[in-house]
Amino acid sequence: MRRQLAPGASIAYLQSQMKIGLLQLDPTIGAFAANRERLLAAHAEAVARGAEFILAPELFLCGYPPRDLLLRGDFIAANLAALAETARQIGEVPLCVGYVEKNSERPGRALQNAAAVLQHGRIVWRTAKSLLPTYDVFDEDRYFEPAKIVEPFVFNGHKLGITICEDIWNDEDFWPERLYRRDPVKELIAQGAEIILNLSASPWHDGKERTRLEMLRRVARDEKIPLAQVNAVGANDELIFDGHSAALDARGEVLALGAGFTEDILVVDLNSRRSRGDEAQIKIGNKLETPHVVSYSSNFPPREELLFSALSLGIRDYVRKCGFKSVILGLSGGIDSALIAVIAAEALGAENVWGVSLPARYSSAGSLTDAEKLARNLGIRYDILPIEPVFNVVETQLHTIFAGTQPNEAEENIQSRLRGVTLMALSNKFGGLVLTTGNKSEMAVGYCTLYGDMNGALAPIADVLKTDVYKIARWVNRAREIIPANSLTKPPSAELRPGQQDQDSLPPYEILDAILDGYVVKNLGQAEIVARGFDAAVVNDVVNKINFSEYKRRQAAPGLKVSPRAFGMGRRIPVAQKFRTRA
């Protein structure tokens, strides 16, 4: 059912010009002074470009998500001091920015996720977030009290409906199942709001940029109201924020679209009009382009490019915000470490990436050749540090106690753990962060070694399925060979025993990844997955491996989230549990 417009809310376009500035910026959690200076510089630029009302992202002053820093009184005080100091430096052109406010009403939680309008050196208006998400990676109900009422802010004779992130994500015409009983957008329009403005820190996952834009277009079109959303950009721990801020006219036509995975400042006249089918250009990031007049999905790059950009941003911000400059990773000659090396070189510069080959008796000559060729193509530092001498010493140490047993994963994993020890020693000595190289397919079924190849500070592709690793790698090589062709074509192998291949222990990755998507992302049971055409024995084996490996994943390095459901903070499965089913 479509909403009925409230009396006085049928204004299709503002009767006078309104230029909105959108400050798509990258905050660092807790870096109040740096965030404030970044904000003020961007505000000044937007003012110089003619903006009349300027928006910054949700919780920008403190960074999103601050998590349990919100339980510290000194953190809240620093956040409020940053707001007051920012307000003192804002003149005629208002700035609306997200911050944390104390909740004055009790009973209730002590804080609110808030936005303030700053003008003439002071705070002139405040509002708070109404809808507090608790699904997936979100835990806002743990900290915040929701706003009980919303009211428009009157500026230059116009009523502005200011909302915060989730407040705009409950459109009854777009979502088949709504999570909340309230719709703040509808409440604001019923009070005569002429524009909907949204401050957002909307984490990215594969495809979300399209879903978000289509949802915003539906709200603008159905309500016949201009709309502008500013979204944060950057990465904080596992979460990546893509930007793609947007401004739309009252028919849902896109007036401007922020760049993806990089900071951007947009100044948009919400009084602009375009007819369906005309060839008017819209602003996409810093470029003018003529969009498709029906589907705006063509505004976005290919999926592989989006994934690459997200992972690059995730590495760059994690390293930078943790106070480091460089990374170290083991180069096996395989596709996973090759892709991570490429992404890291793009993110940090080749001079800040160190690839190390750590061969032992089962390492093939081709693996070393492929690793060296990759390093040469990228221009990164490359060293070979054989672990075979140390492996021999450990074998001698264990010879007596292992007597009478058959070689198995114990001996195999010693090699992986020796590689982990070596990489961590280099990290301690020279200061680079170690990147782990496991993909989501391996992490899911435990095809990784705890305290071995899982050692490290960040797992860049822990949420990337193996089939997608290949797709991104081929995209990397679209113009020239960067990743050696042999790394793309040879059967993947851990090379921990003679002739070992991944497929000795796992089903083909096309099958494995489809099962993982059903079980991990879509929460399907084994019987439902089998009903989709998969062999019951294979499904049961994969699911058993997933369940058994939960203890490994609990101890894994943080992984960059790029799928709708990643291992880590968004998936909360007990380690010690015995719930099992079979197809």
N, C-alpha and C positions, 0 to 999 in steps of 0.2 A: 504494500500500500504506500502510495506517495503521500508525503506530508502536505497538509493544507497550510498555506501561508497565513500568518497572523495579520490582522488589520494594520496597515501602515508598513508592512514588510514586503511589499511587492515591487519595491524600487529595483529596476533592472541594472541601472548604472548610477553612480554618484552624479549629482547635478553640478559639481565643480571638481576640479582636478585634485587628485590625491596621489602623491608619489610616496610609495612605501619603500624604505630601505631594508634589505634583508642581509644581516651580517652572518654569513655562514663561516663560522670560525672553529678552531680546534683548541679547546681548553685542556689544561692539565689539572687533574684532581688535586685540590689543596694549594695550588700555586696562585694564591689570591692576587698578589702584586702583579705577576706576569699576565694573568688573565685580565686584570683590570686595564693594564697598559695596552694590551692587544685590543681590547674592546674600545677604548677611547680613540685609538688610532683609526680603527675601522669606522667608528661613528663619525669622526672628522672627515674621512674620505667620502662617506655617504652623503654628508651634509654638503660637501663641495660639489657633489654630483646632482644636487637638487632635491634630495630626499626631504620630505616634510614630517614623516613619522617613521621611526626606525626600530626594528626588532632584532634581538639577539636570542640565542637558543635557550632552551630549558636548563635551569640550574647552571647557567654558564659560569657564574662567578666562582662557584666551588668545584665545578666539573661534575660530569655524570658518568657512572653512578658512584656517589661517595660511600655507599654501604655503611659499615659500622663506624666510620668517622663521624657520622651523624649523632652518635651516642656521646660524643665528647663536647663538653661545654665550650672549650676553647676553640674548637673548630667552628661552632655556630657563631661565637662572638667574632671570630676573624671574618666570617662570611658577612655578617651584618656590618662590620666596620668597612669592608670592601664596598658594600652597597652604598653606604653613606659617603665614602670618599669619591666613588664614581658619580654620585648625584651632584656633589659640589662642583664637578667639572662639566656638567651638561648645561647648555644654555637654552636658546629658543627652540631648537628642534628636539622633540622628546625622544627618549630612548626607553624602550620596554625590554627588560632583561630578567632572566630567571635567577632565583636565589632561594635560600632556605629561610623561612619565617617562623618565629615562635608562635605557637597556637595559644591564644589568650583565653579560649573557652575550655572549661573542664566540666565533666570528665571528657577525656579524649587524649589522643597522642600529643606529644609535646611540640611537634613540628608540623609545618605545612610546606608542600612543594609550591612555591609562590612565584609571582611575577610582579614587578613594580614598574610604574611609569615615572621616569625621572625628567624634570624640566626646571629651568630657572634655578639650578643649584639645590633642588630639594626633591623629595619623594612626593609626588602629587596624587598617586593612586596605587592601590594594590589589589591583587586578586589571588586566588589559590586554585590549585588543581582539584577537580571534582571526582574524576574517575582514576582510581589507583590500581594499576595492574599488578597481579600476583602470579601470572602464568609465565612459563618458560624462564627467562633469565631475570624477570622482574620480581621485586619484593618490596614494593613501595608501601604496602599496608603495614609492614613491620615498623615503619618510621613515621609516616605522615597521617594526619587527620584530613579527610576530604572536605572540600568546601561544601557548605550546605546550600548556599545560594550563589548565583552568578548574576552580574549586572553589567550592562554596557558601560564603556568609558566614553564620555562626551569630549570630543576634540574638534575645535573649529566648527562647531555646529553639527558634527556628524557623530553618530553613535557607533562606536567600534566594539565588536564582540571579541574580546581577547580570551583565548583558550590556551590550555597547556597540553601538548602532545596527545595523550590518550583521550582527552575530552572530545576530540574530533573523530575518534575511531569507533563510534557506536551508531553509525548510520543504519537505520532499520531497512533501507532499500538496498544496501550493499552486502551486509553480512547475513548469512543464512541463520546464524545463531548469535544473538546479542548477549554480551556478558553483563550488561548493567541495565538497571531499570530507568536510569536518567539519561537524557541526551542534552548536554549543556549547549550545543549548537542550537537546537530547537528552542531551548529556553531563552537564549539571547535574542534570537530572531523574533520570538513572541514579544520581546520588550523593545522591538524596533531597531535592532542592530542592522546597520547598512553594509558593513564589511565584517567578515570573519577573519581574524588574525590568529595564528597558531605558533607558539613557541615549542620547539620539539627537540628531543634527543632520542631519535628513533634508530635503534641499532639495525644494522644491515644484515640480511642473509640473502642467499641466492634467489633472485626474482622479486625481492621486496620493493625495489625502486619502481617497478611497474605497478605492483599492487597498490603502493602508497599513492602514486599519481592518479591511478584510475579511481581510487576511493575519494581523493580530493576533488576530482572532476565531477564525480557523481553528486557530492555534497553541494558544490557550487551550482551545478546545473539544476538539481531538484529544488534547491532553495531560491534559485534565481538571485544569487548574491555573489559579489566578488569575494575572493578568498586569497590569502597569502600565508604560506607556511615557511618559517625559517628552521632548517634542520642543522643540528651540529654535524661536524665532520671530525675525523680523527679516530684514534683507537685508544681505549683504556683497558688494559689487561686483555681479556678474551674478546671484548666487544669492539666492533668496528662500526663507525658511523660514516655514512656515505655522502652526506650533504644532499645534493639534488633538491635543494629548496625550490619552491614553486610559487608562482602567482598565476591566478586564473580569473577570467572575467565571469560575468553573471550567467553565462551559458556553458561554463565548464571548459572554455577554450583556453589553452595555455598561452599566457603572455610572456612568461619567463621561466626558465628552468636552470637552476644552479648547476655548476660543474660537479662531477662525481669524484669523491675521494681526494678533494683538495679544497683549500679555502677559497671563498668567492664572496664578492659583494655585489648584490643586485640592487638597482634602483628602478622601480617599476611604476608606471602610471596606471593605476587600476581603473582609470576612466577610458583606457584604450578600448577600441572596438574593432573586431574583425568579423567579416562575414564568412560563414562556412563555404569553403571552396575558393576563397580569395588567396592570393599569393603573398600576403603580408608576412614579414619575417618576425620571428620571435627571438628573444635572447636566450641562448643556451650556454651557460657559463660565460665566457668572455667572447663568444662568437655569435654572429647573427646567422640563422639558418631558416630555411623554409620547411616547416614540418609537414608531415602527412596530415591531411585534413580530417581523417577519420580516426586513425590509431596513432597515439603518440609513442608507442613502444619503439618506433623507428628512431626516436631521439636518442636512445641508449645504445652504447656499443655492444658488440657481441658478448655473449655470456662468458666466454673464456677470458676476454679482456677485463670484464668487471671482476671476475674472481682474482685474476692476476693483480689488478689495481688494489683490491681489498687486502690481499695478503701482503703486498708491498707496503701499504700504509700501516698494516698491523705490525709488521716487523719494525718499520722505521719508528713508529711512536713508542712501541714497547722498549726498544733499545734506548731511544733518546730520553723518554720520560723516566726510565730507571737510572739514568745518569751514566750510560755507557756510550761508546762510539763505534765499536767493532764487534764482529761475530766470528765464531770458529765453528766449523762443521766437518764431520767425516765425509769424504768423497769416496763412495764405493764403486763408482762407474755405472751405477744404476740410475733409474729414471727419477726416483724420489729425491735423492741428494742433489742430483743435477738441477731439478726444477727449483729446489730451495736455494741453491747457489745463485741461480739466475735472478730470482726474486730479491734475494738479499743484496746482490750487486746493484740492482736497480734502486732499491730502497736506501742503501747506505753509501753507495759508491764502491767501485771495485777495490779501491785501496783499503777499505774497511772490512773486507771479507777474506778469511783465511781457510782454504780447503786443505785437508790432511787425509792422505791415504794411509791406511793401517793394515797392510796385507799380512796374511798368515798362509799356512800351507795349502789351504783350499782356494785361495784367491787366484783367479785366472789372470793371465797376462793381459787379456783384453780389458779387464776391469781397470787395471792401472793405466792402460793406454787411453781408455775412454775418459777417465778422471783427469788425466793430464791434458788431453785435448780440450775438454770443457774449460779447465782453468785457463788455458792459453786463449781460448775464444773470449773469455770474460775479462781477462787481464787481472785475475785475482792471484794472491800469493798461493803457492802450492808446495807442499812438502810431503815426503814419503817417510813414514816412521813404522817400520815392520814390528809387529808384535810377536813374531815367531820365537825370538829368543826368550822372551818372558813367558810365553806359553809353554815352552819346554821346561822351564824352571817350575812352573805350577804343576805340570804333569808329573814331574819327578817328586814334588812334595806330596802329591796325592796318590802316588803309585801304590804304596803299601795298603792304604785304607780302601782304595778302589779295587784291589786285587780280587779276582773272581767275579767281577761284574762286567756287563757288556757296555760298550760306549753308547751313550745316548745324549739327551739334551744337556746333561751336566757338563760334558766336555765341550759341546757346541757353545753353550752360553758363557763358558770361561773366555772364549775369544771375544764375544761381544762385550763382556764386562771389562776386559783388558783395554779394549778400544775406548770404552767410557772413562776408565781411569786416566788414560793418556790425554784425552781431550780435556778432561777437567783439570789435569795438571797444567796444560797449556793455558787454560782460562785463568787459573790462579796466578800463574807466573806473569802472563802478559795482558790480562785484563779484558779479553774479549768474552762475550757471552756465548755459551755453547747452544747451538740450535739442534734439536733432535729432528730426525728425518722420517719418522713413521707416519704413514697415512691413516685415514679413518678405517679403511678395510682391515688393515693389520691390527690397529688398536682395538677394533671391535672384537676380534676373535683371539686376541692374545698372542698374535704372531709377532712378538716383540719381547725383548729381554729386560726385565726389571733390573735396574742398576747397571744396565749395559747400554744398548742403543736408545733406551728411554732416558738416559742421563742428559740433563741440560736445563736451560732456563726458559726456553720457549719451544713449543711444538707447532711450527707454522702451518703444516698441512694435516694436522691431526683431525680436522673436520672435512678433509677432501678425500672422497672415495678414489680408489685406484683408477677406475675408468676415467674419472675426471682429471686425474694427474696426467694421463696420456693426452687427453683433449687439450689441456692447457699447454702442455709441452709442445704439441703440434702447432698451436697458435704462436708460441714463442718462436718457432722455426718457420713461420709463414713467409718471411722474406729471405732468410738465409739460415744456414745451419749454425745454430748456437749450441744446442744440445746435440752431442754426437748422434748420428743416425743409429749407430749400434745400440745405444742406450734405449732407444725407442723400440727396437725390433727384437732384441735378444730376450729370451725367457727370463723373467725376474727371479732372482735367487739371493738368499742370505749368504751363500757360500760358506757354510759352517761345517759341511761334510762333503765327501766326494759326490759330484754330479747332482747336488741338491737343486731343486726348483720349487718355487712357491706352490705350484700346482700339485706337488707330491702330498701336501698337507691340506690344501684348500681347493674348493671347486673353482672353476674358471671365474675370473673376476667379474665378468658380466653377470653371472648367476649370483655370486656372492653379494655383489653390490645391490642387486635388486632385492635380495632377501633382507639385507641390512636396512634398506629404505623402508621396507614393509614393517620390520620388527622394531627398529630403533626410532625412525622418524614418524611413521604413521601409527605406531602402537598396535599393530595387528598381531593376533595370535598365530601359532603355527598352522592351525587348521585353515585359517583365512588365507595365509600365504600359499599353502598347498592348493587351495581352491583356485588360485590364480595361475596354476599350471606348473608348479615346482614339485620336484620329487620329495616325498615325505621324509625319507631317510636323510637326504641332504639338508633339508630345512631343520630337522631335529638336531642334527650334528652342529650346524652353524649356531643355532640358538643356544645349545648347551655350551659351546665355546664362548659365546657372548656373556652368558650368565656367570660362567666360571671365572672369567677374566676381569670381573668388576674390581677385584682387589688391586689389580695392576693399574687400572685406569685411575683409581682413587689416588695413587701415588705418582701419577704422570705430571709432566710439566704442563703449564697452562697452554691450551690450544686455541688458536684463532677461530672464532665462530663464523662460519660462512654458510651453514645450512640451517633449515628451519629448526632442527633439533640436533644439538651437538653434545658430545660427551663433555662432562664438566658441570659448570654452575647451573645449566638449564635442565639437567637430567638427574633426578635425585632418586637413585636406586640403592637400597640397603646392600651392603657388602655381605653381611652374615644373614642370609635368608634362604629359604628352601622351597619357595614357590616354583613349581615346575609343571609344565604341561607337555603333551606330545600330540603330534598330528595323527 
